[in-house]
Amino acid sequence: MMKTEMKIKSLFFGLTLMTTGFISAQTTTTASAETTQTAAVTNPTIDALVKQVAAKPDDTQTLVTLATAYQDVGDWNSAIATWNKITTIIPDWAPAYYSIGYANQSAKNNEGAKAAYEQYIAKVKPAEVDASKQNLAYAYFFIAFQDKDTDKEKAKQYIAKSLQYDGSNQDALNLSKSLMN
C-alpha cells in the first residue's frame, strides 16, 4: 500500500507540471485538436517508450510519459488506451481520468469525455482540491455543457460548481446565464 501511495504522489507531482499544458490546450482550438487521429502514430520517442513499457508493464511513470507522447502527436486512441492502463494500476489517481476525458474530448467522443470527467471529479481527494481547481472547473463546465439540453437541473448544479472553482471563465458564465432562462 505504501508503494502505491508513493507512486501516486510522485506521479501527481509530475502530472501537475504537465497539466498546465493540458489546460492551455483545452482552451485553445488548434487544427490538430480539430482532427481525430485513428491510426497509431509512431516516432522514435514513442517506439522507445513502448519498448520500456513492454519490459516493465507496471512502470506508471513510463506509462504517463507514453500517454502524454501519444497526446502530443494527436494519437487519441493510443493515449486513451494508455491512460486506461494507468487507471488499472492506480485506480484512485484522479489526474489519469482527467487525461482520459481530455483525450476523448479531443477525439470528438463527448460521451467518453463526460464519463471520464465524472470519474475525475469523484476521484479528486479533498487534499487535492486546491491544486486541481482549474481542472475541476473545466470538468464541471464540460459536463454541464453536455447536459444543458437533457438535464437542465444537473447542468445548473454543475455550472455552479464550475464557477465556484473558476468564477472568471467567460464560457461558464455565459452557460450559467443561458441556463437561468
N, C-alpha and C positions, 0 to 999 in steps of 0.2 A: 504494500500500500504506500509506503514511504517513497519507493522508487517512482511510482506513478505520479505522486504528488510533485516530486522534483521535476519530472518530465513536463508536467503541466505548467509549473512555474517558469521553467526555462523557455518552454515554447510560447507561453503567454507573453513573456518579455520580448522574445524575438518577433512574434506576430504583431505586437503593439507597435513596433518600429515599422513593420511592413504595412500595417493597416492605414497609416497616413496616406500612402499612395493609393490604396483602395478607395478611401473616402473621396479623394480628389478625382479619381477615375469615375466614380459614380455620378458626380455632379457635372462632369464634362462629357458631352457627347462627342465621340470621335468616329471616324469612318470605320475603324476596326471594331468598335463596340456595336456598330450597326450590322455587321455581318456575322452570321452564325458559322462557326467552324465545325465541320463534321468529321473531316479526315484528320487522323492523328498527325501532328506536326513533330518532326524530329530535327534536332540540331546537336552539335557536339556536347553542349551542356546537358540537354535532356537525355541524350544517349548515355552519358556518364552517370547521371543520377539514376536512370532506370537500372543500370548495372549495379549501382550501390544498393538500391532497394532490393534487387533480386538476391544479392548476397546477404542483406540484413533487412528482411521484410518488416520488422518491428521498429526500425530506426525512424522515429517520428520526426526528428529534425530534418533528415534527408527527405522524408515524405513531404514535409511542409515546403522545403525548397523546390522539390519537383512539382508540386501542385502550383506553386507560385510561378515557376518557369512555364508551365502549360498556360497559365493565365496570361503571362507576358506575351505569348505568341498567339493568343486567341484560340487555343485548343480547349474549348469549354468542356467538352465531353470527358477528355482525359483529366482535366482539372477536377471536375465533379467526382469522377471515379476515385481519384487520389485523395481528395478531401474525405470521401466516404470511408476509405481505408483508415484514415486517421481517426474518424469517429468510432470505428470498430475497436481500435486500440485504446483510445481515450474518449469514452462515450460522454463524459461530462464537460469536455473542453469547448466552451461556447464559441470562441473565435472560428473554429472549423465550420460550425453551422452557418455562421455569418458568411464565410467564404463560399460555402455551397450555395447560399442564397444569391450572392453576387454573381457567381459563375452561371447559375441557372438564369438569372435575370439577363445577363449578357448574351446567353444562348436563346433568348426570347421565350424561355419556359417560365412564364409568370406563375403558374400553379406550383411548380417545383421550387421557385424562389420564395413564394409565400410560405410554403410548408417549412422550408429551411429557416427563414427568418422567424417564424413562430417558435421553432425549436431553439433558435439562438436566444430569443427573449426569455424562454423558460429556463435556459441553462446558465444565464448570467447570474453569478453569485452576488449576494449583497455587497461583499467587499470589492467587487469588480465594477460596480455600477458607475462610480465616478470616472474611472478610466475608460468606460465604454459608452459614455453619454452620446457621442456623435453617432456611433453605430446603432445604439438603441433608438435614437431619434429617427434615423433613416429606416430601420426595420419596421418600427411602428407606422411611419409615414407610408411605406410601400404597401403594407397590409391594409391600411385604411383606404388607400387609393384603389386597391384591388377590390375591396368590399363595398365601396361607396354606392354602387348601384344595386347590390344584392342584400346587404346587411347594413343599413344606414346607421343603426344604433351602435353596432360594433365599430363601424368606421368612425363615428363621433368619439367613442371612448379611446380608440387607438390614436386618432389625430390629437386628442387632448394630451395623451401620454407623450407623443412625439414632440409636441410644443413644450411640454414640461422639461424635456431634455435639451431642446434647442428651440427657444422661442423666437429666433431670428430667421428661421427658414421660411423664405417667402412662399415657396410651393406649399408647405404645410399650412401656413397662414391662409393662403387662398383656398385650399381644400376645406379648411375649418369653416371659413365664411360660406362656402357653397353648401356645406352640409347643414348649416343653420337655416337655410331657406326651405 
